[in-house]
Amino acid sequence: MTKSAKRSSEPTGPRLVSKLEVSTEFGNFLGDTRIRLLEAIAEHGSISQAARHVPLSYKAAWDAVDAMNNLAQQPLVERLTGGRQGGGTTLTEYGRRVIAMYRAVEQEYQLALDRLSQQLGAEAGSAQQFQQLLRRMNLRTSARNQFACTVVGLREGDVDYEVYLRLDNAIELVAIITRDSAEQLELTIGTEVFALVKASSVLLMTERGLRTSARNHLWGTVSRVHEGPVNSEVVIDLGGGKSVTAVVTTESVANLGVEVGKPACAVIKSSNLILSVVG
């Protein structure tokens, strides 16, 4: 086939280009950047090298890994410690299957969009209008902590609902929402929900035995500390691939003795948990 013949067979009008965002029933889960990060981790076995390859900052890469592991039924990425190479990161078998599924769906998605573009034909503005509609429907949240949970209990009050959530076999959360919100979300036992909490709403505690009025106490091990002149970000590994992030003052980090590898507790008031359902 000559170059001129090839050019004449290509679409000349607006073309819909796929940018696949995979959502579970809990919300946005994967996109192209995260998939490329997973592929780079599989190739390099190092989060720092993978981040440079994407490219992402080292912190943004870890944030993405934490978010994916929190949303997935099984961890996609595991941290390795020790060994001849001093540790690193590796993709789990589940993570490899997720990548393969994403790439297969992405290919089919693009073929479907190509067919749709051809059907739109002479309607010059249709493709752009459709893309704009898809962008507006792609809801994102600024809440740093996003957990996929299952409703395991409901306690109805005169004004509020207590919602008991299972994050995994070891961790449960309690959220308090209004009756109106509970009715709008149509919550029942077994409903799968998305629990959101801003990092600035997460308090830290390092001394066991202290009592607080907050219902949710999530103990784990400090995995990362990003110190700033005023505030610092602390990531606590909860086990099973789950983690929670808190933003507290740098002074508090020092006073509490927060250090990587030491135990710490994320304290979350039940009223600070925001619940969301898909559909």
CORQUI-V942205 format. One record per residue. N is the residue number from 1. RES is the residue in one letter. SS is DSSP state (helix for helix, strand for strand, loop for the rest). PSI is psi in whole degrees, -180 to 180 (none if undefined). OMEGA is omega in radians with two decimals (NA if undefined). Layout:
BEGIN
n=N res=RES ss=SS psi=PSI omega=OMEGA
n=N res=RES ss=SS psi=PSI omega=OMEGA
END
This chain:
BEGIN
n=1 res=M ss=loop psi=131 omega=3.13
n=2 res=T ss=loop psi=162 omega=3.13
n=3 res=K ss=helix psi=-40 omega=-3.11
n=4 res=S ss=helix psi=-40 omega=3.12
n=5 res=A ss=helix psi=-38 omega=3.14
n=6 res=K ss=helix psi=-42 omega=3.14
n=7 res=R ss=helix psi=-38 omega=-3.08
n=8 res=S ss=helix psi=-23 omega=-3.12
n=9 res=S ss=helix psi=-10 omega=-3.13
n=10 res=E ss=loop psi=152 omega=3.11
n=11 res=P ss=loop psi=136 omega=3.13
n=12 res=T ss=loop psi=-16 omega=-3.13
n=13 res=G ss=loop psi=-170 omega=3.11
n=14 res=P ss=loop psi=141 omega=-3.11
n=15 res=R ss=loop psi=131 omega=3.04
n=16 res=L ss=loop psi=124 omega=-3.14
n=17 res=V ss=loop psi=130 omega=-3.06
n=18 res=S ss=loop psi=137 omega=2.95
n=19 res=K ss=loop psi=87 omega=-2.94
n=20 res=L ss=loop psi=128 omega=2.98
n=21 res=E ss=loop psi=117 omega=-3.12
n=22 res=V ss=strand psi=127 omega=3.10
n=23 res=S ss=strand psi=135 omega=2.93
n=24 res=T ss=strand psi=-177 omega=3.07
n=25 res=E ss=loop psi=-8 omega=-3.12
n=26 res=F ss=loop psi=-11 omega=-3.12
n=27 res=G ss=strand psi=-170 omega=-3.12
n=28 res=N ss=strand psi=134 omega=-3.03
n=29 res=F ss=strand psi=-51 omega=-3.04
n=30 res=L ss=strand psi=148 omega=2.99
n=31 res=G ss=loop psi=-177 omega=-3.05
n=32 res=D ss=helix psi=-42 omega=-3.10
n=33 res=T ss=helix psi=-44 omega=-3.13
n=34 res=R ss=helix psi=-38 omega=3.11
n=35 res=I ss=helix psi=-43 omega=3.11
n=36 res=R ss=helix psi=-34 omega=3.07
n=37 res=L ss=helix psi=-45 omega=3.11
n=38 res=L ss=helix psi=-42 omega=3.13
n=39 res=E ss=helix psi=-38 omega=3.13
n=40 res=A ss=helix psi=-36 omega=3.08
n=41 res=I ss=helix psi=-42 omega=3.12
n=42 res=A ss=helix psi=-36 omega=-3.09
n=43 res=E ss=helix psi=-43 omega=-2.98
n=44 res=H ss=helix psi=-22 omega=-3.12
n=45 res=G ss=loop psi=22 omega=-3.10
n=46 res=S ss=loop psi=129 omega=-3.13
n=47 res=I ss=helix psi=-34 omega=-3.14
n=48 res=S ss=helix psi=-43 omega=3.11
n=49 res=Q ss=helix psi=-39 omega=3.11
n=50 res=A ss=helix psi=-41 omega=3.14
n=51 res=A ss=helix psi=-42 omega=3.11
n=52 res=R ss=helix psi=-32 omega=-3.10
n=53 res=H ss=helix psi=-32 omega=-2.98
n=54 res=V ss=helix psi=-55 omega=-0.03
n=55 res=P ss=loop psi=150 omega=3.02
n=56 res=L ss=loop psi=161 omega=2.98
n=57 res=S ss=loop psi=158 omega=3.13
n=58 res=Y ss=helix psi=-43 omega=-3.14
n=59 res=K ss=helix psi=-45 omega=-3.14
n=60 res=A ss=helix psi=-35 omega=3.12
n=61 res=A ss=helix psi=-45 omega=3.11
n=62 res=W ss=helix psi=-38 omega=3.10
n=63 res=D ss=helix psi=-42 omega=-3.14
n=64 res=A ss=helix psi=-42 omega=3.12
n=65 res=V ss=helix psi=-45 omega=3.12
n=66 res=D ss=helix psi=-43 omega=-3.12
n=67 res=A ss=helix psi=-44 omega=-3.14
n=68 res=M ss=helix psi=-44 omega=3.13
n=69 res=N ss=helix psi=-35 omega=3.12
n=70 res=N ss=helix psi=-32 omega=-3.08
n=71 res=L ss=helix psi=-22 omega=-3.05
n=72 res=A ss=loop psi=153 omega=3.08
n=73 res=Q ss=loop psi=-29 omega=3.07
n=74 res=Q ss=loop psi=154 omega=3.10
n=75 res=P ss=loop psi=139 omega=3.04
n=76 res=L ss=loop psi=-30 omega=-3.10
n=77 res=V ss=strand psi=139 omega=3.10
n=78 res=E ss=strand psi=144 omega=3.05
n=79 res=R ss=strand psi=137 omega=3.07
n=80 res=L ss=strand psi=137 omega=3.11
n=81 res=T ss=loop psi=147 omega=3.09
n=82 res=G ss=loop psi=-160 omega=-3.12
n=83 res=G ss=loop psi=175 omega=-3.10
n=84 res=R ss=loop psi=-29 omega=-3.10
n=85 res=Q ss=loop psi=6 omega=3.05
n=86 res=G ss=loop psi=18 omega=3.10
n=87 res=G ss=loop psi=-174 omega=-3.12
n=88 res=G ss=strand psi=-156 omega=3.09
n=89 res=T ss=strand psi=150 omega=-3.14
n=90 res=T ss=strand psi=151 omega=3.09
n=91 res=L ss=strand psi=134 omega=3.08
n=92 res=T ss=loop psi=168 omega=3.08
n=93 res=E ss=helix psi=-37 omega=3.08
n=94 res=Y ss=helix psi=-41 omega=3.10
n=95 res=G ss=helix psi=-39 omega=3.11
n=96 res=R ss=helix psi=-38 omega=3.13
n=97 res=R ss=helix psi=-37 omega=3.12
n=98 res=V ss=helix psi=-43 omega=3.10
n=99 res=I ss=helix psi=-47 omega=-3.12
n=100 res=A ss=helix psi=-41 omega=3.11
n=101 res=M ss=helix psi=-45 omega=-3.13
n=102 res=Y ss=helix psi=-49 omega=-3.08
n=103 res=R ss=helix psi=-36 omega=3.11
n=104 res=A ss=helix psi=-44 omega=3.13
n=105 res=V ss=helix psi=-39 omega=3.14
n=106 res=E ss=helix psi=-43 omega=-3.14
n=107 res=Q ss=helix psi=-45 omega=3.12
n=108 res=E ss=helix psi=-37 omega=3.12
n=109 res=Y ss=helix psi=-46 omega=-3.12
n=110 res=Q ss=helix psi=-39 omega=3.10
n=111 res=L ss=helix psi=-40 omega=3.12
n=112 res=A ss=helix psi=-40 omega=3.12
n=113 res=L ss=helix psi=-36 omega=3.09
n=114 res=D ss=helix psi=-42 omega=3.11
n=115 res=R ss=helix psi=-40 omega=3.13
n=116 res=L ss=helix psi=-41 omega=3.11
n=117 res=S ss=helix psi=-41 omega=3.13
n=118 res=Q ss=helix psi=-36 omega=3.14
n=119 res=Q ss=helix psi=-32 omega=3.13
n=120 res=L ss=helix psi=-32 omega=3.02
n=121 res=G ss=loop psi=-119 omega=-2.99
n=122 res=A ss=loop psi=-6 omega=3.14
n=123 res=E ss=loop psi=88 omega=-2.92
n=124 res=A ss=loop psi=-40 omega=-3.04
n=125 res=G ss=loop psi=-5 omega=-3.00
n=126 res=S ss=helix psi=-44 omega=-3.10
n=127 res=A ss=helix psi=-46 omega=3.14
n=128 res=Q ss=helix psi=-40 omega=3.14
n=129 res=Q ss=helix psi=-39 omega=-3.14
n=130 res=F ss=helix psi=-41 omega=3.10
n=131 res=Q ss=helix psi=-40 omega=3.11
n=132 res=Q ss=helix psi=-40 omega=3.11
n=133 res=L ss=helix psi=-43 omega=3.14
n=134 res=L ss=helix psi=-40 omega=3.12
n=135 res=R ss=helix psi=-41 omega=-3.12
n=136 res=R ss=helix psi=-28 omega=-3.12
n=137 res=M ss=helix psi=-8 omega=-3.09
n=138 res=N ss=loop psi=79 omega=-3.06
n=139 res=L ss=loop psi=134 omega=3.06
n=140 res=R ss=loop psi=161 omega=-3.10
n=141 res=T ss=loop psi=150 omega=3.11
n=142 res=S ss=loop psi=-7 omega=3.14
n=143 res=A ss=loop psi=126 omega=-3.06
n=144 res=R ss=loop psi=-40 omega=-3.08
n=145 res=N ss=strand psi=121 omega=-3.11
n=146 res=Q ss=strand psi=119 omega=-3.05
n=147 res=F ss=strand psi=134 omega=3.03
n=148 res=A ss=strand psi=121 omega=-3.02
n=149 res=C ss=strand psi=167 omega=3.04
n=150 res=T ss=strand psi=133 omega=3.10
n=151 res=V ss=strand psi=123 omega=-3.14
n=152 res=V ss=strand psi=-6 omega=3.12
n=153 res=G ss=strand psi=148 omega=3.11
n=154 res=L ss=strand psi=132 omega=3.05
n=155 res=R ss=strand psi=116 omega=-3.05
n=156 res=E ss=strand psi=131 omega=3.04
n=157 res=G ss=loop psi=-179 omega=-3.13
n=158 res=D ss=loop psi=-36 omega=-3.09
n=159 res=V ss=loop psi=-41 omega=-3.00
n=160 res=D ss=strand psi=165 omega=2.99
n=161 res=Y ss=strand psi=135 omega=2.92
n=162 res=E ss=strand psi=126 omega=-3.11
n=163 res=V ss=strand psi=121 omega=3.14
n=164 res=Y ss=strand psi=127 omega=-3.00
n=165 res=L ss=strand psi=139 omega=3.04
n=166 res=R ss=strand psi=118 omega=3.08
n=167 res=L ss=loop psi=-45 omega=3.00
n=168 res=D ss=loop psi=-168 omega=-3.06
n=169 res=N ss=loop psi=-19 omega=-3.07
n=170 res=A ss=loop psi=-16 omega=-2.99
n=171 res=I ss=loop psi=130 omega=3.02
n=172 res=E ss=strand psi=150 omega=3.12
n=173 res=L ss=strand psi=156 omega=3.04
n=174 res=V ss=strand psi=129 omega=3.09
n=175 res=A ss=strand psi=146 omega=3.04
n=176 res=I ss=strand psi=122 omega=3.12
n=177 res=I ss=strand psi=166 omega=-3.13
n=178 res=T ss=strand psi=160 omega=3.08
n=179 res=R ss=helix psi=-42 omega=-3.14
n=180 res=D ss=helix psi=-44 omega=-3.14
n=181 res=S ss=helix psi=-42 omega=3.13
n=182 res=A ss=helix psi=-40 omega=3.14
n=183 res=E ss=helix psi=-40 omega=3.14
n=184 res=Q ss=helix psi=-36 omega=3.14
n=185 res=L ss=helix psi=-13 omega=-3.13
n=186 res=E ss=loop psi=51 omega=-3.08
n=187 res=L ss=loop psi=135 omega=3.02
n=188 res=T ss=loop psi=167 omega=3.07
n=189 res=I ss=loop psi=130 omega=-3.12
n=190 res=G ss=loop psi=-11 omega=3.10
n=191 res=T ss=loop psi=134 omega=3.08
n=192 res=E ss=strand psi=126 omega=-3.05
n=193 res=V ss=strand psi=167 omega=3.11
n=194 res=F ss=strand psi=118 omega=3.13
n=195 res=A ss=strand psi=124 omega=-3.08
n=196 res=L ss=strand psi=141 omega=3.02
n=197 res=V ss=strand psi=133 omega=3.13
n=198 res=K ss=loop psi=146 omega=-3.13
n=199 res=A ss=helix psi=-31 omega=3.13
n=200 res=S ss=helix psi=-13 omega=3.11
n=201 res=S ss=helix psi=1 omega=3.12
n=202 res=V ss=loop psi=122 omega=3.09
n=203 res=L ss=strand psi=158 omega=-3.13
n=204 res=L ss=strand psi=148 omega=3.08
n=205 res=M ss=strand psi=140 omega=-3.14
n=206 res=T ss=loop psi=-11 omega=-3.11
n=207 res=E ss=loop psi=119 omega=3.12
n=208 res=R ss=loop psi=148 omega=3.12
n=209 res=G ss=loop psi=-15 omega=3.09
n=210 res=L ss=loop psi=141 omega=3.13
n=211 res=R ss=loop psi=140 omega=3.08
n=212 res=T ss=loop psi=166 omega=3.09
n=213 res=S ss=loop psi=-9 omega=-3.13
n=214 res=A ss=loop psi=143 omega=-3.07
n=215 res=R ss=loop psi=-27 omega=-3.00
n=216 res=N ss=strand psi=117 omega=3.09
n=217 res=H ss=strand psi=109 omega=-3.08
n=218 res=L ss=strand psi=102 omega=3.14
n=219 res=W ss=strand psi=142 omega=3.10
n=220 res=G ss=strand psi=-160 omega=-3.13
n=221 res=T ss=strand psi=133 omega=3.12
n=222 res=V ss=strand psi=122 omega=-3.13
n=223 res=S ss=strand psi=-29 omega=3.12
n=224 res=R ss=strand psi=147 omega=3.03
n=225 res=V ss=strand psi=121 omega=3.08
n=226 res=H ss=strand psi=103 omega=-3.05
n=227 res=E ss=strand psi=138 omega=3.05
n=228 res=G ss=loop psi=173 omega=-3.12
n=229 res=P ss=loop psi=-30 omega=-3.13
n=230 res=V ss=loop psi=-53 omega=-3.13
n=231 res=N ss=strand psi=155 omega=3.09
n=232 res=S ss=strand psi=153 omega=3.11
n=233 res=E ss=strand psi=127 omega=-3.11
n=234 res=V ss=strand psi=126 omega=3.11
n=235 res=V ss=strand psi=127 omega=-3.13
n=236 res=I ss=strand psi=124 omega=3.09
n=237 res=D ss=strand psi=119 omega=-3.10
n=238 res=L ss=strand psi=-5 omega=-3.07
n=239 res=G ss=strand psi=160 omega=3.14
n=240 res=G ss=loop psi=23 omega=-3.14
n=241 res=G ss=loop psi=-1 omega=-3.12
n=242 res=K ss=strand psi=152 omega=3.11
n=243 res=S ss=strand psi=163 omega=3.10
n=244 res=V ss=strand psi=143 omega=-3.09
n=245 res=T ss=strand psi=135 omega=3.09
n=246 res=A ss=strand psi=144 omega=2.99
n=247 res=V ss=strand psi=114 omega=-3.12
n=248 res=V ss=strand psi=171 omega=3.13
n=249 res=T ss=strand psi=149 omega=3.10
n=250 res=T ss=helix psi=-33 omega=3.08
n=251 res=E ss=helix psi=-40 omega=3.12
n=252 res=S ss=helix psi=-38 omega=3.10
n=253 res=V ss=helix psi=-44 omega=3.14
n=254 res=A ss=helix psi=-45 omega=-3.10
n=255 res=N ss=helix psi=-36 omega=-3.12
n=256 res=L ss=helix psi=-10 omega=-3.10
n=257 res=G ss=loop psi=35 omega=-3.13
n=258 res=V ss=loop psi=121 omega=3.13
n=259 res=E ss=loop psi=152 omega=3.10
n=260 res=V ss=loop psi=132 omega=3.13
n=261 res=G ss=loop psi=-11 omega=3.14
n=262 res=K ss=loop psi=153 omega=3.12
n=263 res=P ss=strand psi=148 omega=3.08
n=264 res=A ss=strand psi=161 omega=-3.09
n=265 res=C ss=strand psi=130 omega=3.02
n=266 res=A ss=strand psi=122 omega=-3.09
n=267 res=V ss=strand psi=122 omega=-3.06
n=268 res=I ss=strand psi=122 omega=3.06
n=269 res=K ss=loop psi=140 omega=-3.10
n=270 res=S ss=helix psi=-29 omega=3.14
n=271 res=S ss=helix psi=-12 omega=3.14
n=272 res=N ss=helix psi=-5 omega=3.08
n=273 res=L ss=loop psi=128 omega=3.08
n=274 res=I ss=strand psi=130 omega=-3.12
n=275 res=L ss=strand psi=145 omega=3.12
n=276 res=S ss=strand psi=146 omega=3.02
n=277 res=V ss=loop psi=157 omega=3.14
n=278 res=V ss=loop psi=131 omega=3.09
n=279 res=G ss=loop psi=none omega=NA
END
